[in-house]
Amino acid sequence: MRYVILISLAALAGCDTVRETSGRIFGGGQPQPLQAADAVEASAETEAVDAEETVQTAAVEPEEPAPVVNTDWQGAKTTVAALGDPTKAGRWMETPLVDVERNARIVLPKTGAMTNVTLIPIGGDPGAGSRLSLDAMRALLAPIDELVELEVYAN
């Protein structure tokens, strides 16, 4: 039984279909030249796709304008934060304090520790609370099992 499997695998490895497929997957195969009939079919398909894309492009609605960034944010905003998703890497804080993603400095007033983070907008009222990354919690030396009050300074 073992020999039958080995012989069938060897025969299959010699098959042109297997070589072409593995060549496309691993990039080891030589590209085959197009025959005249294949070239006509390929150009017809390309024209059909181009016509379809043109119709779809015309039907696309104009994009919404980008949200206005609050550039007049001065001083500190206060929020209460809990630990966010610990599997998401980086120093970030998901917060309803911002409408667009931006950089900020956060300070733990209790100890004076501070770090720079990326503020990620989430829905909710500005006083609803925030979620802080594990990396940012460690940088602030904040307990990960408690809520912490933070001051947020926009950069």
N, C-alpha and C positions, 0 to 999 in steps of 0.2 A: 504494500500500500504506500509506503514511504517513497519508493522508487517511481511509482505512478505519479505522485504529486510533484516530485522533482522534475520528471520528464515533461509534464504538462506545463510547469512554470518556465522551463527552458524553451519550450515551443512557443509559449505565449510571449516571452521576451523577444523572440525573433520576429514577431508580428509587426507589420508596418504601422498599424493603428496605435499599438502600445508605444512604439518609438516616437511617432509624431506627437502623441499626447504628452509623454514624458519630456520630449524636447520643448514643447510649449510651456510646460510647468517649470522645468528646471533651466530653460534657456540653452540647452545643449544642442538642439536640433538645427539643421540648416533650413532656412526658409525655402519653400517650394515656389518656383516661378509660376505665375498665373498663366493659364491657357487663355486663348482669345475669348472663348465663351465665358470663362470665369470672370475675365476683366469686364465684359459687357454687363454681366449680372451684378458685379460689385459696384460698378458706376451707377447702375439703375437703382440699387439699394441705397447708395449714398445720396442720390438725388431725392429719393422718397423721404429719407430721414431729414434732409435739409429742408424740404417743403413742410414736413410735419413740425420741425422746430420753429420755422418762421410763423406758422399758424399759432403755435403755443406761445411764442414770444409776444405776438400781437395781442393775445388774450390776457396777458399778465397785467394785473393792476399796478398802478404806481406805488412805490414803497412809502411807508409812513415816515414822516420826518423823525430824525433822531431826537430822543428826549433831551430837554434842556438841562444842562449840568448846573447845579446850584453852586456858582462860583463865589457867592457872597457869604459862604459859611466861614465864620470867624469864631475863634474860641473853641470851647469844648462842648460836646454834646454828651449826655450821660445815658448809658444803657445798662441793663442787667443781662449777663450772658451765661449760658450753660454750654457744656461740651457739645460740639456738633458731631458730624459723622467722623469717627476716628479712622476710617479707611480712606478718607479723602486727604491726600498729601498737601503740604504747603502751609503757609501762614495766611489764613483768611478769616474773615468774620462775616457771616450771613446776617444782615441787619435790615430792618425797614427804615433806617435813617437816611439811606441814599436811594436814588432812582436809577443810577447807572454805576457800573463797576468803577472803583477808584482806589487809590492808595491812601492810607491814613496811618497815623501813629496812635496807638492805644496805651493808656496808662492805668495801672491798677493803683488807685489812690491809697489804699490800705498800706501798701509796701513801697510805693514809688517806682516799681518796676515798669518798664515800658518796652514796646517792640513795634516794628512796622508790619502792617498787614495789608491785604487787599480786601476792601469792603465789597461784598457781593449783595446786591439788592434782593430782598424777599418781600412778599406781600405782608400787609398788616399795618397797624397804627405805629407811629414812631416810638411809642412807649410799650410796644408789645413784647420786647425782649429780642435778644440776638443769640446766635450760635457761633461758638468760637472753635477753631481747629485745635487739635491735640498739640500740634507744634507750637501754636501761639500760647496755649495754656502753660506749656512747659517753659516757654521763654519768659512768661510773667511769673513763674513759680506759683501759679494759682492751683488750688486744689481742684482736681478734675471731677470730683463728686459733689461739688457745691455750686450754687449760683454766685457769680462775682459781679460787683458793680464796677463799670469801666468808664473812663473818660475817653472820648474819641476826638482826635484832632485831624482835620482834613489837611492833606498836603497840597 
